Amino acid sequence: MSVTTDQLAAWKEKYGTVLEIEIDGRTAYFRPLYDFGILKPAFAAMQRSQAAFAESLVNNAWLGGDEAVRTDDDLFAELTEVLADQLDIPEFTVKPAGEASYIVTVDGRTCRLRRPRREEIRTAQERNSRNQPFETNLWLVPRLWLEGDEELKTDVRLLLGLLPAIGELRERKVAQLKKH
């Protein structure tokens, strides 16, 4: 598929950014990857295999361009390497903040969260009966949120860094057993 300047302009207007990837003289265009509509199915596919993850990522972000990039194995391998380099999930830190709350820092932004209660964890897991990636922790974010940089809830890249912190809070051990 040959992409016109009008089509490219329309994609830019719709998605804000368009990723243009050229491999061996062939060009393909992709939506920005930090979109749960792209990432959820890709991470679900990752449970099957790395190849399934790559195919899902490519197919769900694909806007247009030379189909050979998707069908030729050598070009596809190059493509998935370039796309994977675009996924930069920031690391997080979690520190106790007193009053059963924690300060979570992701890429220089901070928030204060409380630990989830058993009933909240149970409800979140029941709501995610198909075991979809991110769903349990996404449901918990607004319930645990006490204060902080709102960007952590609205920017998908930052939220991807926050979600594992929620998982850590779900699993965090605070009780200690001493035998005498």
Buried (B, 14 or more C-beta within 10 A) or exposed (E): EEBEEEBBEEBEEEBEEBBEBEBEEBBBBBBBBBEBEBBBBBBBBBEEEEEBBBBBBBEBBBBBBBEBBBEBEEBBEBBBEBBBEBEEBBEBEBEEBEEEBBBBBBBEBBBBBBBBEEEBBEBBBEEBEEEBBBBBBBBBBEBBBEEBBEBBBEBBBBBBBBBBBBEBBBEEEEEEEEEE
